[in-house]
Amino acid sequence: MASTPTSTTSPEFTGEPLTERGRQKADRRAAILTAAARLFADRGYAGVTIEDLGAAVGVSGPAVYRHFSGKSAVLAAILEGASRSLLDGADEVLANAPDAASALRSLIAFHVDFALADADVIVVQDRELEQLDPGVRHDVRSLQRRYVEHWVATLAELRPDRAEVELRFRAHAAFGLLNSTPHSARTPGRRPADGTVRGILEEMAWASLMS
């Protein structure tokens, strides 16, 4: 079974117990990231100010600087956090899977969890990646490539008759399908129930990868 992905907007866990003040700070940071993902998805990165981010979580604009050095740092935290969370989750899935078929089904289920929970982040990733500083953008893309290679390696075990270039193409096509959730998951009144959406996405992703 796929593990539930860590929310891309949750506070980072350092292994040290948090004080009450530290917990409040971590919660506020997570709230800013969640609000920022929604605002960036709705208005675009350029259309959102630090004051907008503060207002979305009930603080002044300057108070945001207690958590982030600026708007670009917020964007970096969203996109780098999402990519790292996906990679860490895939590592865990593969470590616990008994065989390649189970691993692929669990990778699909894991990615569906992400796509349904973080549709705003997907929109931001698609539209705003180029807004990142070059070094941060390089790090994000490196994390994403490593995530893709987990899928390609798993597919290679199941489809040794297919060329690696085809398997990588299939993996990217599956991501395109799974990441289509912003067109449905952000408008609950226009979609089936979550359980139905999940089943549809998992079935179609498996078919696209294994047909």
N, C-alpha and C positions, 0 to 999 in steps of 0.2 A: 504494500500500500504506500502511496506517495505521502510524504510528510507534508504538513501544512506549511506553506511558505511564510517566512517572517515578513510582516508588512514592511513595505519599502519606506514607510514613513514612521516606523516605530523607533524609539530611542535605541541607540547602540548598546549592547550588553557587553560590559567590560570584565565581568567575572567578579567585580567588587560590589558588595551590598551598597545600595544607595541610601543616603540620608534622606529625610523627608524633604529638605530643601533641594537636594540633588534630584529626587524623584519629580518634584514639581518642575524643575528646570528641564528635565528630560521630557516630561509630558508637554510642556509648552513648546519645546523644539519640535516634537512630533506633530503637534497641532499646527504649527506654522508650515511644516512640510506638506501636510495633508491639504491645508487651505491653499497653499501655493500651487500644488498640482492641479487643484480644481480651477483656480483662477487662470493659471497659464493655459490650461486646456480650453477654457471658455473664451478668454480674451487675447491669448497670445502673450508670449514673454514680454514683448515691447509694450503691450497695453496695460501692464500691471506695475504699480509703484510699490516702494517699501511701505508707504502709508496704507496702501490697499491691503498689503499682507498683514500689517499690524491690526487694522480695523477688522479683518476677517477673524481674528482670534481675540478681539477685545482689548488690544493694547495700542499704544501709540506707535507710529512708525519708527522713531528712534529706539524704542524698546526691542525691536527686532535685532538690532546690532548687538545686543547682549548674547545672541545665539549664533549669528552669522555676520560675516564681514560685509556683506552686501547682497544684492539681488542675485548676482552671478553665483555666489556661494550657495544660495538656496537652490538654484537650478542644478548646480553640480551635485549637491547632496541628494536631490531627488533621483537624478539619472545614474549616478555612481552607486547609490544605495540600491536601486532596482537591479542593476546588473550584478552587483555583488551578491544580493539576496538570491537571485536566480542561480548563479554559479554555485553558491554554497548549498542551496537546496538540491541541485542536480548531483553534487558530490555525495550528499547524504542518500539520495535515492539509489544511486549506483552502488554505494557501499552496502546497502541492505537488500538489494534485489537478488533473488536466487538464480536467475537466468536472464538471458538477453530479452526474451519476450516480456517477462515481468518488468524488466527495467524500462522497456519502451512504453509499456502501458502506464507505468508509474510516472515516467517523465511527462507523458501527455497529461495525465491527471494533475500533476504538479503545475504544469504551465497553465492549464485551465483555471486552477485556483488563482494564480496570479492574474490572469486575464480578466476574470470576473471581479476580483477584489480591487484591481488597480487600473481600471479603464482610463482614468485621467492620466496616469503616468504613461500609458501607451501613447496617448495623443501627444503629450509633451515630448516624448522620445522621438516620435515621427516628425514633429514640426521644429523642434528647438535644439536638436543635438549640435548643430553648427554654431549655436550661440555660446557654447562652452569654450573656455580658454583651450588652446591647442594641447597643452599637456594633459589636462583633465579629459579632453575628448579622446586622446590617445589611450588613456587608462580605461575609459568606458568601453571603447571599441575592443581593447585587449580582453577585457572581462567577457564581452559578448562573444568574441571568437572562441574563447575557451568553452563557453557554454554550448555553442554550436557543435564543437568538436566532440563533446560528450554524446550528443545525439548521433553524429556521423559514425562514431566508433560503435555505438550500440546497433545502429542499422547495419553496419558492415558485418557484424556477427550473424545477423538474421538474413542478410541478403549478400552473401559472399560472391554471388554471380553478377552483381552490379558494380559498375565503376564508381570510385570514390566521388568523382565530380557529379555523378547523377544522385548519389546519396545526399551530398551536400545541398544540391538543388532541391531535392525532396524535403529536406529539413527546413530550408528557408520557406518553401511553399507552405509547409505545415504551420510555421510561425505566422505567416500571413493570414492563414485561416483562423488560427487561435486568437490572433491579435485584432481580429475584426470586431471584437466586443465593443469598442467605443461607439460603433454604429447601432448597437442594441442595448448593451449593458448600462449605458448612461441614460437610457430612456425606458425605465421599467414598464410603463404603460403600453409599450409597443413590442413587448417580447413575451415569450412563454415564461413559465416559472423557472427559477434557477436550475432546479433539478433536470428539467427538460432541456434547457440550453446546454447544461453540462454534458448530458448524454449525446446530444447532437454533435457538439464540438469534438468530444472524444471519439465518437464513431467515425466522423468524417476525417479527423486527423489520422487515425489508424489506417483507414482506407487509402488516404493519399500517400502514406509512407510505405505501405506494404503491398499495394496493388501491383 
